[in-house]
Amino acid sequence: MPAAARPELEANRVYRTKQFARWGKNPSRLVQRLVQEGQLRELAHGLYYAPGKSRFGAVPPRDDELLRAFLETDDYVLTGPPAWTTLGLGATAMFASTLVYNRKRSGEFELGGRTFLLRRVAFPAKPPREWFAIDLIEHQAMAGVAPDALVAGLMREVRERRLDPIVLAEMAAAYGTHATLALVRHCIQHAQEAA
């Protein structure tokens, strides 16, 4: 392959085969050559990454980079236990897969040895902390949180101003069920009465 036709690969970047079409008429062959040379590694069918290097060896791509390439967009949100446990609402469960909301695909996918559970659902462009609380309420059984602990946690977080009651109610109205909205209103009312 002539040096001029060789693509500049960015370390830890994930690529799709079709992105190599500008360097030749047969992007699949070019990708296979780059894999043989060790410049690319296969993640899944049609998905490759340029490994970064550290003193411990090759560094795999981050989840956000994997998802950007797989979904071909930045329009997604990582949620689930890592996001829920930071809320202080009693969530303790851990999942074997990463929960990802997006607007394109649903299903469970293995990418680079990691499992992602993709769901096509509505979510705000920049989810606030209050949206993650609504997401937790909607998935409280999956999250391993007892209903009483969730209610107590919500009232505490609203009372101590770690959750904005107005934003929480807006997120519940836009993204929650009627039951979730009723629960949120109940918690806000009791938190404000106790303040």
C-alpha positions in Angstrom: 0.0 0.0 0.0 1.5 3.4 -0.9 2.3 5.7 2.0 0.0 8.4 0.5 -3.0 5.9 0.6 -2.4 5.0 4.2 -5.0 6.4 6.6 -4.0 8.3 9.7 -5.4 6.3 12.6 -6.2 8.0 15.9 -5.4 5.9 19.0 -8.4 4.5 20.8 -10.7 5.6 18.0 -13.3 3.2 16.7 -13.9 2.9 13.0 -16.5 1.3 10.7 -15.2 -0.5 7.6 -17.1 2.0 5.3 -15.0 4.9 6.7 -12.0 3.5 4.8 -13.6 3.8 1.4 -11.9 7.1 0.7 -8.5 5.4 0.8 -9.3 2.7 -1.8 -11.9 0.9 -3.8 -11.9 -2.1 -1.4 -12.2 -0.8 2.2 -12.6 -4.4 3.5 -9.2 -5.4 2.1 -7.6 -2.3 3.5 -9.0 -2.9 6.9 -7.8 -6.6 6.9 -4.3 -5.4 6.0 -4.4 -2.9 8.8 -5.5 -5.6 11.2 -2.7 -7.9 10.0 -0.2 -5.1 10.6 -1.5 -4.6 14.1 -2.8 -1.1 13.5 -6.4 -2.1 13.9 -8.2 -4.6 16.1 -11.6 -6.1 15.4 -14.4 -5.3 17.9 -17.4 -6.7 16.1 -18.4 -7.3 12.5 -17.5 -4.1 10.6 -16.2 -2.3 13.7 -12.5 -1.8 14.5 -10.4 0.3 16.7 -6.8 1.6 16.6 -5.4 0.5 20.0 -3.8 3.1 22.2 -0.6 2.1 24.1 0.3 2.3 27.7 3.2 0.8 29.6 0.9 -2.1 30.3 0.1 -2.8 26.7 -2.7 -2.0 24.3 -5.5 0.2 25.6 -9.1 -0.6 24.5 -11.5 2.2 23.5 -13.8 3.8 26.1 -17.5 2.9 26.1 -18.5 6.3 24.7 -16.2 5.8 21.7 -17.5 2.3 21.1 -21.1 3.5 21.2 -20.4 6.6 19.0 -19.1 4.4 16.3 -21.7 1.6 16.7 -24.7 3.9 16.7 -23.0 6.4 14.4 -24.2 9.3 16.6 -23.4 10.9 19.9 -27.2 11.0 20.7 -27.3 8.4 23.5 -27.1 8.3 27.3 -25.4 5.8 29.6 -27.6 5.0 32.6 -28.3 2.1 34.9 -26.5 1.1 38.2 -23.4 3.4 37.8 -25.7 6.4 37.4 -28.3 5.3 39.9 -26.0 4.5 42.8 -24.5 8.1 42.7 -28.0 9.5 43.5 -28.0 8.3 47.1 -31.5 6.8 46.8 -30.7 3.3 47.9 -29.9 1.6 44.5 -27.5 -1.3 45.0 -27.9 -3.7 42.0 -25.2 -4.2 39.4 -25.8 -5.3 35.8 -23.6 -7.5 33.7 -24.3 -5.1 30.8 -24.3 -1.3 30.4 -27.7 0.2 29.9 -27.8 2.7 27.0 -30.7 4.8 25.9 -30.6 5.9 22.3 -32.9 6.8 19.4 -31.8 4.1 16.9 -31.5 0.5 18.2 -32.8 -1.9 20.8 -31.2 -5.1 21.9 -28.2 -6.6 23.6 -24.9 -6.2 21.8 -21.4 -7.4 22.6 -18.8 -5.0 21.5 -15.1 -5.5 22.3 -15.9 -8.0 25.0 -18.4 -5.7 26.7 -22.1 -6.1 26.7 -24.5 -3.2 26.1 -28.2 -3.3 26.5 -29.6 -0.7 24.1 -33.1 0.7 24.4 -34.8 3.1 22.1 -36.5 5.4 24.5 -37.1 9.2 24.9 -34.5 11.1 27.0 -33.4 14.7 27.3 -30.4 16.0 25.3 -28.5 16.7 28.4 -30.0 14.7 31.2 -29.9 16.4 34.6 -29.5 14.5 37.9 -33.3 14.7 38.3 -33.8 12.7 35.1 -31.6 9.9 36.4 -33.8 9.9 39.6 -36.9 9.4 37.4 -35.1 6.7 35.4 -34.3 4.9 38.7 -37.9 5.2 39.9 -39.1 3.6 36.6 -36.6 0.8 37.1 -36.6 0.4 40.9 -37.1 -3.4 40.8 -34.1 -3.8 38.5 -32.1 -1.4 40.6 -32.6 -3.5 43.8 -34.1 -0.6 45.8 -36.9 -1.1 48.3 -39.9 1.3 47.6 -39.8 2.7 51.2 -36.1 3.4 50.9 -36.6 5.1 47.6 -39.4 7.3 49.0 -37.3 8.2 52.0 -34.3 8.9 49.8 -36.3 11.1 47.4 -37.7 13.2 50.3 -34.2 13.6 51.8 -32.6 14.6 48.5 -35.3 17.2 47.8 -35.3 18.5 51.4 -31.5 18.9 51.3 -31.6 20.5 47.8 -29.6 17.8 46.0 -32.6 17.3 43.8 -34.4 20.4 42.5 -38.2 19.8 43.1 -39.3 21.8 40.0 -36.9 20.0 37.7 -37.8 16.6 39.3 -41.5 17.2 38.7 -40.8 18.3 35.1 -38.7 15.2 34.4 -41.4 13.0 36.0 -44.1 14.6 33.8 -42.1 14.3 30.6 -40.4 10.9 31.1 -42.2 9.0 33.8 -45.5 7.1 34.2 -48.5 8.5 36.0 -47.5 6.4 39.0 -44.0 7.9 39.0 -45.4 11.4 38.7 -47.7 10.8 41.6 -44.9 9.4 43.7 -42.6 12.4 42.9 -45.4 14.9 43.8 -46.0 13.0 47.1 -42.3 13.1 48.0 -41.9 16.8 47.0 -44.9 17.8 49.1 -43.8 15.9 52.2 -40.2 17.1 51.8 -41.4 20.7 51.7 -43.7 20.3 54.6 -40.9 18.8 56.7 -38.4 21.6 55.8 
